[in-house]
Amino acid sequence: MGFEQDLDTLIMARNAVISVETFEEDRITNILKEIAKRRNMRVATWSCTEGLVLPDERKVTVDTTSDPEVALHAIAAQDNLLTIMYDLHQPFTDNIQNPTVTRKLRETAAEIEQKVNNIVIVSPVPYFPTELQKVVTMVELPLPTIDELDHVLIQMMGDFELKAKTDLAYRQTLASLRRQLDNGNWEGVVNAARGLTVLEFKNVISKGAVLNTLNPRMVNDEKAQIVKKARLLEFVETTESINSVGGLEVLKQNMRKTKKRFTKEARAFGLEPPKGIMLAGPAGTGKSLSVQVAAFEMNLPLLRLDMSDVVSKWLGESASKFRQTVRLVTATAPNIWWWDEAEKMFSTGGQGEGHEEIMRLLATLLTDFEENKAPIIRWATCNHPERLATEFVSRFEQIYFIDLPTPEEQVEILSIWLRKVGRDPALFNIQDVVARIPGYVGREIRNIVKLGLSTAFDEGTELNTDHLITEAKKIKPMSTQRPDDVEEVRRWGNKLGVNASRVVDTGTGTGVRAISLEVKINEP
């Protein structure tokens, strides 16, 4: 049963006062007018600025009916009427609390429930005191469906076609937009618009007409503004493509497959995007980069929640903040919701300050995992997966273990970083460098290139292989500083995860990458 049918049922069931939570006044007004038309009901509107406007568009004196008490008295005297009252929640907020309006609404509800007479309160922030909780039926207008958004785009393109008949500039704009949308972007734009209101999507399309371009990334930019306004999450700008990742072929293949899950063909086949993907492995192995690449390749907004922030900044109100965050993420879906350093929040140990609150937060998250139908891919990254609560880990459909890179992957990573600083990898003896850095992760290889570049600049020479080898000797890799931590993560990953790289058979049967920690580092 859809929202309009649900609302129609509430009206016919004599729910005298209904509150609809939404920012989309025009959309809910049109829905209510359609319901009233089918039921042969008249429609009136009220706001504190316009007062009560009856169906014949005759205003009852604004000076009096702008007062909600007077308006409610006038409404109660009517019959066969559906009255839409905008922002009537204001008299009930903590800083106002008008008990007279509260009482009048209760009396009006009792009067009109005996008639064909309904009041629908429309507000983005529904707030009602305890006395009205049994009087007011509260519902929330869901965001537009894919079909509704598709209709909006069709309608807007139709409007552009009408303008193009008399305006040459619009004719050129329309032709350009048509070419872009016909080039596989129509479905991408509509998919990206999920989570926007009708007005927000119309604004994006209009902006596209002005800029002569319309694509999924432009729609995602609009979502970024919504996230930034809320200040609960970080909207991560993604520019790294799959070519920025060295190795991890299994994980990259998964990204390509997951991207197809958002197509019409996948939905028709019965497939849905995965709800959760976890990346576990030692620090610096490319987990964060992989999440950013996934967002870029899938054309999805990337929303980052730093779990350490939840603990340090939200302690005392984390459950409430997390519920707000869930609503925001749901509203901007489809997207990737990135839980960075997940072990800092969802660990198994600890009974100290905030423990009970964190358990409540975990319960909220697990419920959302199971019940939220929005197209959200939750990507969790962690350096110490062995510390994670079992009930948290079990929710993830896909768990990838990212081990220390193999020599072949180190060659790729080093080549990528040399290209990033404008150097041709073919001019370097990369195999010689890699032979001296077993156990080095991507972050450490990046540092070798950057430090070598700095040294070459200071010397007034061009970057060469010797600079890289010299800087590599100065870095003590994490794998030798904390070998026990690496082995512990490996044991967990080999037991519960899928290796993110092509597995090299070491003859051990463990399926880890062919890197042993029992090597001497930085030998000349």
C-alpha positions as CSV (number, residue, x, y, z in Angstrom):
1,M,0.0,0.0,0.0
2,G,1.4,3.4,-1.0
3,F,1.5,6.6,1.0
4,E,-1.4,8.2,-0.8
5,Q,-3.6,5.2,-0.3
6,D,-2.6,5.1,3.4
7,L,-3.4,8.7,3.8
8,D,-6.7,8.3,2.0
9,T,-7.6,5.4,4.4
10,L,-6.8,7.6,7.5
11,I,-9.0,10.4,6.2
12,M,-11.9,8.0,5.4
13,A,-11.4,6.3,8.8
14,R,-12.4,9.6,10.5
15,N,-8.9,10.4,11.9
16,A,-9.9,14.0,12.6
17,V,-6.4,15.5,12.9
18,I,-3.4,14.1,10.9
19,S,0.1,15.5,11.0
20,V,2.3,15.0,7.9
21,E,6.0,15.5,8.4
22,T,7.6,17.0,5.2
23,F,9.4,19.9,3.7
24,E,7.5,19.4,0.4
25,E,4.4,21.5,0.9
26,D,3.5,21.6,-2.8
27,R,3.8,17.9,-3.2
28,I,1.6,16.9,-0.1
29,T,-0.9,19.6,-1.1
30,N,-1.3,18.1,-4.5
31,I,-1.7,14.6,-3.0
32,L,-4.4,15.9,-0.5
33,K,-6.3,17.7,-3.3
34,E,-6.3,14.5,-5.3
35,I,-7.7,12.6,-2.4
36,A,-10.3,15.3,-1.7
37,K,-11.4,15.2,-5.4
38,R,-12.0,11.5,-5.3
39,R,-14.0,11.9,-2.1
40,N,-15.9,14.9,-3.2
41,M,-14.5,16.9,-0.3
42,R,-13.8,20.7,-0.4
43,V,-10.3,21.9,0.4
44,A,-9.4,24.8,2.6
45,T,-5.9,26.1,3.6
46,W,-4.5,27.9,6.6
47,S,-1.3,29.6,7.5
48,C,-0.4,32.2,10.1
49,T,0.3,34.7,7.3
50,E,-2.7,34.1,5.0
51,G,-5.3,33.0,7.6
52,L,-8.0,30.6,6.6
53,V,-8.8,30.4,2.9
54,L,-12.1,28.5,2.2
55,P,-12.7,26.5,-1.0
56,D,-14.2,29.4,-3.0
57,E,-10.8,31.1,-2.4
58,R,-12.5,33.6,-0.2
59,K,-10.3,34.6,2.7
60,V,-11.9,34.8,6.1
61,T,-10.6,38.0,7.7
62,V,-6.9,37.5,8.0
63,D,-6.7,39.7,11.1
64,T,-8.7,37.1,13.0
65,T,-8.1,33.7,11.4
66,S,-4.4,34.1,11.4
67,D,-5.0,33.2,15.0
68,P,-5.1,29.4,15.1
69,E,-7.9,29.4,17.8
70,V,-10.2,31.5,15.6
71,A,-9.4,29.4,12.5
72,L,-10.1,26.2,14.4
73,H,-13.5,27.6,15.5
74,A,-14.3,28.4,11.9
75,I,-13.2,25.0,10.7
76,A,-15.4,23.2,13.2
77,A,-18.5,24.9,11.9
78,Q,-17.9,23.5,8.4
79,D,-18.8,20.1,6.9
80,N,-17.4,18.0,4.0
81,L,-14.1,19.9,4.4
82,L,-10.4,18.9,4.3
83,T,-8.3,21.7,5.8
84,I,-4.6,21.9,5.3
85,M,-2.9,23.8,8.1
86,Y,0.8,24.7,7.5
87,D,3.2,24.9,10.4
88,L,0.6,24.6,13.1
89,H,3.3,23.0,15.3
90,Q,4.6,26.4,16.2
91,P,2.2,27.1,19.1
92,F,3.3,23.8,20.7
93,T,7.1,24.3,20.8
94,D,9.0,24.5,24.1
95,N,9.6,28.3,23.8
96,I,6.0,29.1,23.1
97,Q,3.6,26.4,24.5
98,N,0.2,27.9,24.1
99,P,-2.2,25.9,26.2
100,T,-5.2,27.6,24.7
101,V,-4.4,26.4,21.2
102,T,-3.7,22.9,22.6
103,R,-7.1,22.8,24.3
104,K,-8.9,24.2,21.2
105,L,-7.4,21.6,18.9
106,R,-8.6,18.8,21.2
107,E,-12.1,20.3,21.3
108,T,-12.1,20.8,17.5
109,A,-11.0,17.2,16.9
110,A,-13.9,15.9,19.0
111,E,-16.4,18.0,17.1
112,I,-15.3,17.3,13.5
113,E,-14.8,13.5,13.9
114,Q,-18.6,13.3,13.8
115,K,-18.6,15.0,10.4
116,V,-16.9,14.6,7.1
117,N,-14.3,17.0,8.2
118,N,-10.5,16.5,8.5
119,I,-7.5,18.7,9.5
120,V,-4.1,17.8,8.0
121,I,-1.2,19.7,9.7
122,V,1.8,20.0,7.3
123,S,5.2,20.7,8.9
124,P,8.8,19.8,8.5
125,V,9.2,19.6,12.4
126,P,6.1,18.1,13.9
127,Y,5.9,18.8,17.6
128,F,2.9,18.1,19.8
129,P,2.6,18.1,23.6
130,T,1.5,15.0,25.5
131,E,-2.1,16.1,25.7
132,L,-2.3,15.8,21.9
133,Q,-0.5,12.5,21.4
134,K,-3.8,10.6,21.3
135,V,-5.5,13.2,19.2
136,V,-3.0,13.6,16.3
137,T,-2.2,10.8,13.9
138,M,1.4,11.3,12.8
139,V,2.8,10.2,9.4
140,E,5.8,11.1,7.3
141,L,5.7,11.8,3.6
142,P,8.3,9.5,2.0
143,L,10.8,10.9,-0.5
144,P,9.9,10.5,-4.1
145,T,10.2,7.1,-5.6
146,I,12.3,6.2,-8.7
147,D,9.2,6.4,-10.9
148,E,8.2,9.8,-9.5
149,L,11.7,11.1,-10.1
150,D,11.7,9.7,-13.6
151,H,8.4,11.5,-14.2
152,V,9.9,14.8,-12.9
153,L,12.7,14.5,-15.4
154,I,10.3,13.7,-18.3
155,Q,8.1,16.6,-17.3
156,M,11.1,19.1,-17.1
157,M,12.4,17.9,-20.4
158,G,8.9,18.4,-21.8
159,D,8.9,22.0,-20.5
160,F,12.3,22.6,-22.1
161,E,10.9,21.4,-25.4
162,L,8.0,23.9,-25.3
163,K,10.5,26.7,-24.6
164,A,12.7,25.5,-27.4
165,K,10.0,26.1,-29.9
166,T,10.3,29.8,-29.5
167,D,13.8,30.2,-28.1
168,L,16.9,29.3,-30.2
169,A,19.2,29.2,-27.1
170,Y,16.9,26.8,-25.4
171,R,16.8,24.7,-28.6
172,Q,20.6,24.3,-28.4
173,T,20.5,23.6,-24.6
174,L,17.8,20.9,-25.1
175,A,19.8,19.2,-27.9
176,S,22.9,19.1,-25.6
177,L,21.0,17.7,-22.6
178,R,19.3,15.1,-24.8
179,R,22.6,13.9,-26.1
180,Q,24.0,13.6,-22.6
181,L,20.9,11.8,-21.2
182,D,20.6,9.5,-24.2
183,N,24.3,8.5,-23.7
184,G,23.4,6.3,-20.8
185,N,23.0,9.1,-18.3
186,W,19.2,9.2,-17.9
187,E,19.0,6.2,-15.6
188,G,22.1,7.4,-13.7
189,V,20.7,10.9,-13.1
190,V,17.4,9.5,-11.9
191,N,19.1,7.0,-9.6
192,A,21.4,9.6,-8.2
193,A,18.4,11.8,-7.5
194,R,17.0,9.3,-5.0
195,G,16.9,11.1,-1.6
196,L,16.2,14.5,-3.1
197,T,12.8,16.2,-2.8
198,V,10.9,17.0,-6.0
199,L,11.8,20.6,-5.7
200,E,15.5,19.8,-5.1
201,F,15.6,17.6,-8.2
202,K,13.9,20.3,-10.3
203,N,16.5,22.8,-9.1
204,V,19.3,20.4,-10.2
205,I,17.7,19.9,-13.6
206,S,17.2,23.7,-14.1
207,K,20.8,24.3,-13.0
208,G,21.9,21.7,-15.6
209,A,20.0,23.6,-18.3
210,V,21.9,26.8,-17.3
211,L,25.2,25.0,-17.3
212,N,24.4,23.0,-20.4
213,T,25.3,19.8,-18.6
214,L,23.4,17.1,-16.6
215,N,25.0,14.0,-15.1
216,P,25.0,11.9,-11.9
217,R,27.9,13.8,-10.5
218,M,26.0,17.1,-10.6
219,V,23.1,15.5,-8.7
220,N,25.5,14.2,-6.1
221,D,26.9,17.7,-5.6
222,E,23.4,18.7,-4.6
223,K,23.3,15.9,-2.0
224,A,26.7,17.1,-0.7
225,Q,25.1,20.4,0.2
226,I,22.4,18.6,2.2
227,V,25.0,16.7,4.1
228,K,27.1,19.7,4.8
229,K,24.2,21.6,6.2
230,A,23.5,18.9,8.7
231,R,27.1,18.8,10.1
232,L,26.8,15.2,11.2
233,L,28.8,13.6,8.5
234,E,31.7,14.4,6.2
235,F,31.0,14.5,2.5
236,V,34.1,13.1,0.9
237,E,35.0,14.4,-2.5
238,T,36.2,11.5,-4.6
239,T,38.5,11.8,-7.6
240,E,40.5,8.6,-7.4
241,S,39.6,6.0,-10.1
242,I,40.2,2.3,-10.0
243,N,43.6,2.9,-11.7
244,S,44.8,4.5,-8.4
245,V,44.8,1.2,-6.6
246,G,47.7,-1.1,-7.0
247,G,46.8,-4.8,-6.7
248,L,43.7,-5.9,-4.9
249,E,42.3,-7.4,-8.0
250,V,39.6,-9.4,-6.3
251,L,38.2,-6.3,-4.5
252,K,38.3,-4.3,-7.7
253,Q,36.4,-7.0,-9.5
254,N,33.8,-6.8,-6.8
255,M,33.5,-3.0,-7.3
256,R,32.7,-3.6,-11.0
257,K,30.0,-6.2,-10.1
258,T,28.5,-4.1,-7.4
259,K,28.1,-1.1,-9.8
260,K,25.8,-3.3,-12.0
261,R,23.5,-3.9,-9.0
262,F,22.1,-0.4,-9.3
263,T,20.8,-0.9,-12.9
264,K,17.2,-1.5,-13.9
265,E,18.2,-4.9,-15.2
266,A,19.6,-5.9,-11.8
267,R,16.4,-4.8,-10.1
268,A,14.3,-6.7,-12.6
269,F,16.4,-9.8,-12.0
270,G,15.7,-9.5,-8.3
271,L,19.1,-8.2,-7.2
272,E,19.8,-5.5,-4.7
273,P,23.0,-3.7,-3.8
274,P,24.9,-5.3,-0.9
275,K,24.0,-3.7,2.5
276,G,27.5,-4.1,4.0
277,I,31.1,-4.5,2.9
278,M,34.0,-4.7,5.4
279,L,37.6,-4.0,4.6
280,A,40.0,-5.3,7.3
281,G,43.8,-5.2,7.4
282,P,46.9,-3.6,8.7
283,A,47.2,0.2,8.7
284,G,48.3,1.8,5.4
285,T,47.3,-1.1,3.1
286,G,44.8,0.9,1.0
287,K,41.4,0.4,2.8
288,S,40.4,4.1,2.8
289,L,41.6,4.6,-0.7
290,S,39.5,1.6,-1.8
291,V,36.3,3.0,-0.3
292,Q,36.9,6.3,-2.1
293,V,37.6,4.5,-5.4
294,A,34.4,2.5,-5.0
295,A,32.3,5.7,-4.6
296,F,34.0,7.2,-7.6
297,E,33.5,4.2,-9.8
298,M,29.9,3.7,-8.8
299,N,29.0,7.4,-9.1
300,L,27.7,7.4,-5.5
301,P,28.1,10.1,-2.8
302,L,30.5,9.1,-0.1
303,L,29.5,10.0,3.5
304,R,32.1,9.4,6.1
305,L,31.4,8.8,9.8
306,D,34.5,8.7,12.0
307,M,33.7,6.3,14.8
308,S,36.3,8.0,17.0
309,D,34.2,11.2,16.7
310,V,31.1,9.4,17.9
311,V,32.9,8.3,21.0
312,S,34.7,11.5,21.8
313,K,32.2,14.2,20.6
314,W,28.9,12.6,21.0
315,L,29.3,10.8,24.4
316,G,26.1,11.5,26.3
317,E,24.0,11.9,23.2
318,S,25.4,9.4,20.7
319,A,22.2,7.4,20.3
320,S,20.2,10.5,19.4
321,K,22.9,11.8,17.1
322,F,23.2,8.4,15.4
323,R,19.5,8.2,14.7
324,Q,19.7,11.7,13.1
325,T,22.6,10.4,11.1
326,V,20.7,7.3,9.9
327,R,17.8,9.6,8.8
328,L,20.2,11.8,6.9
329,V,22.0,9.0,5.2
330,T,18.6,7.4,4.2
331,A,17.4,10.7,2.8
332,T,20.4,11.0,0.5
333,A,20.5,7.4,-0.7
334,P,21.7,5.8,-2.9
335,N,25.1,6.4,-1.4
336,I,28.1,4.8,0.3
337,W,28.1,5.2,4.1
338,W,31.7,4.8,5.3
339,W,32.3,3.8,8.9
340,D,36.0,4.6,9.4
341,E,37.9,2.9,12.2
342,A,34.9,0.8,13.2
343,E,36.7,-1.0,16.0
344,K,36.8,2.2,18.0
345,M,33.1,2.0,18.4
346,F,32.0,-1.6,18.1
347,S,34.7,-3.4,20.0
348,T,33.9,-6.4,22.3
349,G,35.8,-5.1,25.4
350,G,35.3,-2.3,27.8
351,Q,32.9,-1.6,30.6
352,G,33.9,1.9,31.3
353,E,32.3,5.3,30.7
354,G,29.7,5.3,27.9
355,H,29.7,1.5,27.5
356,E,25.9,1.2,28.0
357,E,25.3,4.1,25.6
358,I,27.5,2.5,23.0
359,M,25.6,-0.8,23.3
360,R,22.4,1.1,22.6
361,L,24.0,2.7,19.6
362,L,25.0,-0.7,18.4
363,A,21.5,-1.9,18.8
364,T,20.2,1.1,16.7
365,L,22.7,0.3,14.0
366,L,21.9,-3.4,13.8
367,T,18.2,-2.6,13.6
368,D,18.9,-0.2,10.7
369,F,21.1,-2.8,9.0
370,E,18.1,-5.3,9.0
371,E,15.2,-3.0,8.4
372,N,16.4,0.0,6.3
373,K,15.4,-0.7,2.6
374,A,17.2,2.3,1.2
375,P,20.0,1.6,-1.3
376,I,22.9,2.3,1.1
377,I,26.1,0.4,0.9
378,R,27.8,0.5,4.3
379,W,31.6,0.2,4.0
380,A,33.4,-0.4,7.3
381,T,37.2,-0.1,7.5
382,C,39.2,-1.3,10.5
383,N,42.8,-2.0,11.4
384,H,41.9,-4.4,14.3
385,P,38.9,-6.5,13.2
386,E,39.6,-9.0,15.9
387,R,38.3,-6.5,18.4
388,L,34.9,-6.1,16.7
389,A,31.7,-7.4,18.3
390,T,30.6,-10.7,16.6
391,E,27.0,-9.4,16.1
392,F,28.4,-6.4,14.2
393,V,30.7,-8.4,11.9
394,S,27.9,-10.9,11.1
395,R,25.8,-8.3,9.4
396,F,28.3,-7.7,6.6
397,E,27.6,-9.7,3.4
398,Q,31.2,-9.3,2.1
399,I,34.3,-9.2,4.2
400,Y,37.7,-8.5,2.5
401,F,41.0,-9.0,4.1
402,I,43.8,-6.6,2.8
403,D,47.2,-8.1,3.6
404,L,50.7,-6.6,3.1
405,P,51.2,-6.1,-0.6
406,T,53.1,-8.7,-2.7
407,P,56.2,-7.6,-4.6
408,E,54.1,-7.5,-7.8
409,E,51.6,-5.2,-6.1
410,Q,54.4,-3.0,-4.7
411,V,55.6,-2.5,-8.3
412,E,52.1,-1.3,-9.2
413,I,51.9,1.0,-6.2
414,L,55.3,2.5,-6.7
415,S,54.5,3.1,-10.4
416,I,51.2,4.8,-9.5
417,W,52.9,7.1,-7.1
418,L,55.6,8.0,-9.5
419,R,53.0,8.9,-12.1
420,K,51.2,11.0,-9.5
421,V,54.3,13.2,-9.1
422,G,54.7,13.5,-12.9
423,R,57.5,10.9,-13.4
424,D,57.7,8.0,-15.9
425,P,58.1,4.7,-14.0
426,A,60.0,3.3,-17.0
427,L,62.9,5.7,-16.1
428,F,63.4,4.0,-12.7
429,N,64.7,0.6,-11.7
430,I,61.5,-0.3,-9.8
431,Q,62.4,-3.9,-9.3
432,D,65.6,-2.9,-7.5
433,V,63.6,-0.6,-5.2
434,V,61.0,-3.3,-4.5
435,A,63.6,-5.9,-3.7
436,R,64.7,-3.7,-0.8
437,I,61.2,-3.0,0.7
438,P,59.5,-6.3,1.6
439,G,56.7,-5.7,4.0
440,Y,56.2,-2.1,3.1
441,V,52.6,-1.0,2.7
442,G,51.1,1.5,0.3
443,R,51.3,4.5,2.7
444,E,55.1,3.8,3.3
445,I,55.8,3.5,-0.5
446,R,54.0,6.8,-1.0
447,N,56.2,8.4,1.7
448,I,59.3,7.0,-0.1
449,V,58.4,8.8,-3.3
450,K,57.5,12.1,-1.6
451,L,60.6,12.1,0.5
452,G,62.8,11.2,-2.5
453,L,61.2,14.0,-4.5
454,S,61.9,16.5,-1.7
455,T,65.5,15.4,-1.5
456,A,66.0,15.6,-5.2
457,F,64.6,19.2,-5.2
458,D,66.9,20.2,-2.4
459,E,69.8,18.8,-4.3
460,G,68.8,20.5,-7.5
461,T,68.7,17.2,-9.4
462,E,66.0,15.0,-11.0
463,L,64.4,12.2,-9.0
464,N,66.1,8.9,-9.6
465,T,66.2,5.3,-8.3
466,D,69.0,6.1,-5.8
467,H,66.8,8.7,-4.1
468,L,64.1,6.2,-3.6
469,I,66.4,3.5,-2.2
470,T,68.1,6.0,0.2
471,E,64.7,7.2,1.6
472,A,63.5,3.6,1.9
473,K,66.4,2.8,4.2
474,K,65.2,5.6,6.6
475,I,61.7,4.2,7.0
476,K,61.1,1.3,9.4
477,P,57.9,-0.3,8.2
478,M,54.9,-1.0,10.4
479,S,55.3,-4.7,9.6
480,T,58.6,-4.8,11.5
481,Q,57.6,-2.4,14.2
482,R,54.5,-4.4,15.2
483,P,54.7,-7.8,13.7
484,D,52.5,-9.4,16.3
485,D,49.6,-7.0,15.4
486,V,50.0,-7.9,11.7
487,E,49.9,-11.6,12.4
488,E,46.9,-11.3,14.6
489,V,45.0,-9.4,11.9
490,R,46.1,-12.1,9.4
491,R,44.8,-14.9,11.5
492,W,41.4,-13.1,11.7
493,G,41.4,-12.3,8.0
494,N,42.2,-15.8,6.9
495,K,39.5,-17.2,9.0
496,L,36.6,-14.8,8.3
497,G,37.5,-12.8,5.2
498,V,38.1,-13.1,1.5
499,N,41.6,-12.1,0.3
500,A,41.3,-8.9,-1.6
501,S,44.2,-9.8,-3.8
502,R,45.0,-12.6,-6.2
503,V,46.1,-15.3,-3.8
504,V,49.6,-16.6,-4.1
505,D,50.0,-20.2,-3.1
506,T,52.7,-20.3,-0.4
507,G,52.2,-24.0,0.2
508,T,50.9,-23.3,3.6
509,G,47.2,-23.6,2.7
510,T,46.4,-20.4,4.5
511,G,45.7,-18.4,1.4
512,V,47.6,-15.2,2.5
513,R,49.7,-13.1,0.3
514,A,53.2,-14.4,-0.3
515,I,54.9,-12.1,2.2
516,S,56.7,-13.3,5.2
517,L,57.6,-11.1,8.1
518,E,60.7,-13.1,8.7
519,V,62.8,-11.0,6.4
520,K,65.5,-8.5,6.8
521,I,64.5,-5.0,5.9
522,N,66.6,-2.4,4.1
523,E,69.4,-4.7,3.1
524,P,71.8,-2.9,0.7
